[in-house]
Amino acid sequence: MTTAPFRLAFFSTQKYDITAFDSQLPKHITTEYFSQQLNETSVKLAEGFDGICCFVNDVLSEDVIERLHQLGVKLIALRCAGFNNVDLKAAKNHGIKVVRVPAYSPEAVAEHCLALILTLSRKTHKAYNRVKENNFDLNGLLGFNLHNKTVGVIGLGKIGTAFVKILNGFGANVIYFDPFTESDLAQSVSIETLYQQSDIIALHCPLTNDTLHIINEQALEQMKPGVMLVNTSRGALIDTQACINALKSRKLGYLALDVYEQESELFFKDMSCEIIDDDIFQRLLTFPNVLITGHQGFFTKEAVSEIVATTLNNVDEFIANSPLTNEVK
């Protein structure tokens, strides 16, 4: 007797997803790729599938999960580390398992964070454009050394740890705040001390009820004038309007973002011919000391390959009714 293949529906699919997953897909899993973001409207596309594979901006609310249950979906396989977009209580109530990719390549995100810091500090993006126009004037391109600067890291998980190791190689003075982790790679301090002492602050923590808008008006007031803030974790860790106000007052000297609180309406799409209605995002783009990339911190060959391998292994464990190594409860 031949067992029917496990049917897996992908949402928020990009071309690189299809190429990467098809290259490793086993015969006992069949897939269909949907470019649509999963939400209350598109959830109907999951009909007839055993499981779904989702990304960071898919909406897995209580209503969506209830509909998935009605459609017979038994597994939500997240091809990302974060799971703040999933109503875990609803999934549990409906008997739907949730798995994720907890660590694909911490170095990928850590290195991108460093790239943002060095780009802003040395203004290489501006220098590149000047040289393309045969302008070799150095005025306006004065930067600063990372060596001996105090860098505060909020969150010392796998990515934060990889980032600290890189910073130590640069000779930076690294401090960190993480109530759940101890490390001898850097000095542990209170969040208030980190705000007050850091020349650069990098966010490497998950988005939870406790970390929502951890960078707000009160936090910014405690920071040094001219501080650099870098977020490669989750957009809602910062209050964007508060950061805009701090940029206008010159309290915030530099801002680098690879994530944005309302990114689900923007990122992973070509909107070059569209009018963007998000006034807050458009305001951010007007500042010369703001650098934004479109959630590409994870996007290396090594990381994508690991995401595919871990996701498919998660699905295989579910099919085999084995313990789920990366289950989110």
VOGU-3710 file (C-alpha; in Angstrom, 3 decimals, decimal comma):
1> mttapfrlaf> 0,000/0,000/0,000  1,414/3,360/-1,073  1,145/6,243/1,364  -0,149/9,459/-0,154  2,383/12,308/-0,277  2,204/14,979/2,402  0,750/18,123/0,809  2,418/21,363/1,887  1,210/24,848/0,879  3,712/27,703/0,902
11> fstqkydita> 2,605/31,287/1,496  4,458/34,568/0,857  6,588/32,662/-1,639  9,437/34,314/-3,507  11,316/32,927/-6,521  14,281/32,069/-4,329  12,014/30,019/-2,036  10,844/27,871/-4,926  14,370/27,310/-6,211  15,758/26,493/-2,770
21> fdsqlpkhit> 12,974/24,152/-1,627  12,596/22,340/-4,951  16,314/21,507/-4,871  15,926/19,595/-1,577  12,306/18,431/-1,729  11,828/14,677/-1,026  9,379/12,647/-3,114  6,993/12,058/-0,194  6,240/15,804/0,093  4,372/17,678/-2,617
31> teyfsqqlne> 4,146/21,442/-2,628  2,224/24,325/-4,077  3,632/27,802/-3,880  1,443/30,861/-3,335  2,852/34,364/-3,580  0,002/35,665/-1,437  0,545/36,510/2,198  -1,482/34,247/4,475  -4,384/36,122/6,023  -8,142/35,829/6,518
41> tsvklaegfd> -8,745/36,301/2,794  -6,085/33,973/1,381  -6,468/31,180/3,965  -8,935/29,449/1,641  -5,959/28,510/-0,543  -4,919/26,015/2,171  -7,867/23,762/1,363  -6,739/20,226/0,605  -3,323/20,591/2,212  -1,956/18,710/5,223
51> giccfvndvl> 0,325/21,520/6,301  1,323/25,066/5,469  4,715/26,749/5,367  4,778/30,406/6,387  7,172/33,331/6,744  7,582/36,317/9,058  4,760/38,528/7,803  2,064/35,885/7,348  -0,930/36,415/9,627  -1,682/33,402/11,821
61> sedvierlhq> -4,359/34,909/14,011  -7,026/33,044/15,947  -9,485/33,405/13,064  -6,982/32,214/10,468  -5,982/29,216/12,584  -9,607/28,280/13,173  -10,147/28,317/9,413  -7,002/26,234/8,862  -8,408/23,680/11,298  -11,675/23,583/9,380
71> lgvklialrc> -9,716/22,979/6,171  -7,887/20,011/7,725  -4,459/21,577/8,178  -2,487/19,793/10,910  0,912/21,511/10,735  2,219/25,072/10,569  5,861/25,022/9,509  7,492/28,419/9,966  10,525/28,935/7,736  11,867/31,545/10,144
81> agfnnvdlka> 12,927/31,844/13,777  10,307/34,290/15,014  6,797/33,182/15,897  5,214/36,374/17,250  2,782/36,315/14,295  1,245/33,014/15,470  -1,615/32,670/17,947  -0,115/29,678/19,742  -3,085/29,262/22,058  -5,444/28,945/19,096
91> aknhgikvvr> -3,124/26,451/17,416  -2,991/24,322/20,561  -6,755/24,455/20,996  -7,240/23,161/17,461  -4,529/20,511/17,675  -2,312/22,145/15,056  1,402/21,704/15,618  3,733/24,662/15,092  7,402/24,227/14,223  10,072/26,771/13,340
101> vpayspeava> 13,704/27,230/12,300  15,344/28,437/15,523  18,860/28,910/14,134  19,617/28,960/10,431  22,734/31,119/10,349  23,219/33,491/13,278  26,320/34,794/11,531  24,263/35,950/8,528  22,191/38,392/10,585  25,142/39,385/12,784
111> ehclaliltl> 27,272/40,193/9,749  24,459/42,208/8,171  24,130/44,185/11,388  27,833/44,977/11,222  27,494/45,940/7,551  24,796/48,464/8,464  26,962/49,928/11,219  30,029/50,289/8,997  27,987/51,683/6,109  26,483/54,389/8,307
121> srkthkaynr> 29,659/55,132/10,241  31,905/55,391/7,150  29,197/56,620/4,745  30,249/54,112/2,101  26,823/54,249/0,438  27,247/57,985/-0,129  30,876/57,592/-1,239  29,846/54,958/-3,795  27,317/57,308/-5,383  29,810/60,175/-5,442
131> vkennfdlng> 32,526/58,195/-7,191  30,016/56,963/-9,785  29,584/60,646/-10,676  33,362/61,289/-10,660  33,067/63,218/-7,404  36,043/62,419/-5,174  35,452/65,122/-2,564  35,759/63,768/0,991  33,860/66,592/2,660  30,753/65,238/4,352
141> llgfnlhnkt> 32,126/61,695/4,530  33,917/61,928/7,872  33,268/58,745/9,856  34,296/57,242/13,166  36,201/54,190/14,378  34,363/51,175/15,736  37,510/50,386/17,745  37,096/51,425/21,404  33,453/52,413/20,949  30,966/51,102/23,517
151> vgviglgkig> 28,434/48,877/21,786  25,353/47,803/23,720  23,694/44,565/22,618  20,125/43,890/23,721  19,588/40,133/23,567  22,382/37,589/23,689  20,884/34,606/21,919  22,623/32,905/19,021  22,591/35,997/16,805  23,568/38,351/19,598
161> tafvkilngf> 26,424/36,063/20,591  27,694/35,877/17,004  27,534/39,667/16,827  29,487/40,111/20,063  32,246/37,820/18,773  32,579/40,008/15,683  32,665/43,189/17,769  35,377/41,763/20,008  37,494/41,307/16,889  37,121/45,005/16,150
171> ganviyfdpf> 38,298/45,962/19,610  34,970/47,435/20,665  33,906/47,703/24,292  30,868/45,431/24,360  28,150/45,447/27,018  24,869/43,560/26,903  21,474/43,251/28,511  19,727/39,885/28,618  17,904/38,745/31,776  17,917/35,126/30,596
181> tesdlaqsvs> 21,533/34,696/29,479  24,986/34,906/31,019  28,153/35,160/28,955  31,824/35,868/29,496  32,109/37,376/26,002  30,908/40,780/27,226  29,885/42,655/30,360  26,302/42,225/31,555  24,640/45,491/32,578  21,162/46,804/33,342
191> ietlyqqsdi> 19,084/48,124/30,480  19,402/51,640/31,915  23,207/51,402/32,008  23,256/50,107/28,449  21,179/53,070/27,274  23,378/55,560/29,108  26,813/54,214/28,138  26,441/52,942/24,575  27,688/54,739/21,472  25,934/52,109/19,369
201> ialhcpltnd> 22,917/50,004/20,385  21,989/46,837/18,484  18,763/44,901/18,993  18,973/41,104/18,882  16,000/40,077/20,998  12,681/38,432/20,086  9,427/40,358/19,972  7,343/39,624/23,059  4,910/41,565/25,228  7,898/42,633/27,317
211> tlhiineqal> 10,018/43,822/24,373  7,303/45,552/22,342  8,570/49,120/21,803  11,505/48,489/24,123  13,006/51,469/22,328  10,526/54,248/23,104  10,618/57,906/24,060  11,755/57,153/27,616  14,540/54,842/26,429  15,777/57,354/23,856
221> eqmkpgvmlv> 15,901/60,094/26,477  18,425/58,038/28,467  20,800/57,563/25,535  23,878/59,564/24,614  23,402/62,417/22,147  24,285/61,149/18,665  23,864/57,451/19,496  23,526/54,907/16,673  20,577/52,495/16,845  20,469/49,314/14,754
231> ntsrgalidt> 17,530/46,911/14,491  17,840/43,641/12,575  15,393/41,695/14,763  11,708/42,685/14,676  10,252/46,017/13,640  7,954/46,461/16,621  10,885/46,501/19,035  11,102/50,219/18,359  8,542/52,986/18,447  9,207/54,429/15,008
241> qacinalksr> 7,574/57,796/15,645  9,661/58,222/18,789  12,783/57,519/16,725  11,730/60,107/14,138  11,344/62,673/16,912  14,789/61,729/18,264  16,309/62,085/14,795  14,769/65,547/14,421  16,125/66,642/17,825  19,586/65,177/16,952
251> klgylaldvy> 19,408/62,896/20,006  19,562/59,936/17,640  22,595/60,383/15,409  22,159/57,329/13,201  19,396/54,797/12,601  19,799/51,519/10,698  16,823/49,236/10,103  16,488/45,882/8,394  12,983/45,500/9,814  10,014/47,830/10,190
261> eqeselffkd> 6,867/47,594/12,287  4,537/47,906/9,276  6,808/46,039/6,878  4,191/43,468/5,862  2,704/46,073/3,520  6,071/46,888/1,947  8,874/44,379/2,216  9,528/41,444/-0,132  7,714/43,300/-2,946  8,800/45,455/-5,871
271> msceiidddi> 7,029/48,731/-5,209  9,285/50,902/-7,364  6,341/51,965/-9,525  3,888/52,342/-6,645  2,926/55,232/-4,402  3,699/54,306/-0,801  1,004/55,574/1,545  2,958/54,934/4,743  3,853/58,472/5,838  6,044/57,290/8,722
281> fqrlltfpnv> 8,180/55,117/6,454  8,414/57,897/3,883  9,543/60,310/6,605  12,307/57,917/7,619  13,622/57,934/4,052  14,116/61,714/4,150  16,869/61,565/6,793  20,462/61,413/5,513  21,537/59,472/8,612  18,965/56,681/8,229
291> litghqgfft> 19,772/53,457/6,409  17,054/50,899/5,621  17,292/47,456/4,029  14,286/45,265/3,282  14,601/42,396/5,776  17,608/40,863/4,057  19,694/40,135/7,148  18,963/36,398/6,822  19,527/36,335/3,082  22,737/34,393/2,423
301> keavseivat> 23,230/31,145/0,524  24,218/29,364/3,706  21,246/30,616/5,710  18,650/29,853/3,026  20,035/26,331/2,598  19,810/25,738/6,351  16,269/27,138/6,486  15,187/24,680/3,789  16,913/21,692/5,417  15,510/22,420/8,888
311> tlnnvdefia> 11,998/23,134/7,610  11,841/19,899/5,635  13,253/17,954/8,583  10,544/19,483/10,788  7,915/18,273/8,322  9,508/14,816/8,151  9,380/14,505/11,949  5,686/15,369/11,874  4,971/12,848/9,116  6,825/10,147/11,047
321> nspltnevk> 4,942/11,046/14,242  8,327/11,589/15,900  9,094/14,123/18,653  9,211/17,567/17,079  12,690/18,978/17,715  11,704/22,554/16,882  8,120/22,641/18,101  6,808/25,942/19,411  4,464/25,456/22,363
//
